[in-house]
Amino acid sequence: MSSASLLDLDRRPGAPAMLRAAAGDPVQWASEHRTVLRAAVAEHGAVLVRGLGLNDRAEVAAVFGRLTDGLMTETEAFAPRQRLVSGTYSSTPWPADQAMGMHHEQSYTVEVPGLMLFACLTAPAQGGATALADGSAVLEALPADLVARFERDGWLLTRSYNHQIGTSFVEAFGTNNLAGVARYCRAYAIECAWQADGGLRTLQRRPAVVRHPVTGRRCWFNQVAFLSKGTLPPDLREYLVEVYGEDGLPFDTRYGGGDAIGDDVVTLVNDVYETHTVREPWRAGDLMLVDNIRTAHSRERYTGSREVVVGMADPVRAADLATV
């Protein structure tokens, strides 16, 4: 495949850019087409490769390795993934009957992946797409005054780690040593406070609007809506607030200055995302590369079994991309 074959990308309305690969050796194909594939991701924000015929986790890890200069280790996960082969992970555990909202992966960390890699080994019977939305288009569609506030002040993520709900601080920070957790938080600009019951509460301020490191385009880049309590099912939200209080929720978001974000803003952001969403149902053997700075992704509800292997690469310091 030559660079000219990028003109043959399938750009059906409502679907991501798709490149069809000839069946054969997926690892060799990845080696031979790395440059062309990475160029396609840079141009389109994401590319779905169909026909590659990925069969198992080891093969996926080998393909990811050929397409990157090395995979990142995940930290501060909000739900514990299973670590698989050579730096790859399972997809985030999340109830199949609940959608995961649009987000840019790990946009609450200091060092974020510039590239996300997904490979489908088992496609669900229905639903379960990893849908996509262009962060620049979303930014342009949001009200200017709302964007200005987030661009000026950033956004806050609050997290409460305990022994009952969500991921534990041991899973998030990779250690059960309290002094080690405190050192990590100081190093990565996270305020932390230990609670009387042994739990941990953290707060971190991050940029909500960034400039793409290659194109310079401004992008909406955060998890303001997805990690807001406003996205929780109402009955679950009511239960968690009753049991743990507003400050004890596993995660919530605020404006960078500390003010609460109204449910109307969360709904607005999600509605804009939906307007700009493209999706394609997974097929077993598919590969997808996503520019994590430019393109948000989600996971839709599904039925049946679903196995998608995940990799993260091309680390970038989000603060270096901030627009103010």
Secondary structure, 3 states (H helix, E strand, C coil): CCHHHHHHCECCCCCCCEEECCCCCHHHHHHHHHHHHHHHHHHHCEEEEECCCCCCHHHHHHHHHHHCCCECCCCCCCCCCCECCCCCEECCCCCCCCCEEEECCCCCCCEEEEEEEEEEEECCCEECCCCEEEHHHHHHHCCHHHHHHHHHHCEEEEEEECCCCCCCHHHHHCCCCHHHHHHHHHHCCCEEEECCCCCEEEEEEECCEEECCCCCCEEECCCCCCCCHHHCCHHHHHHHHHHHCHHHCCEEEEECCCCECCHHHHHHHHHHHHHCEECCCCCCCCEEEEECCCEEEEECCEECCCEEEEEEEEEEEHHHHECC
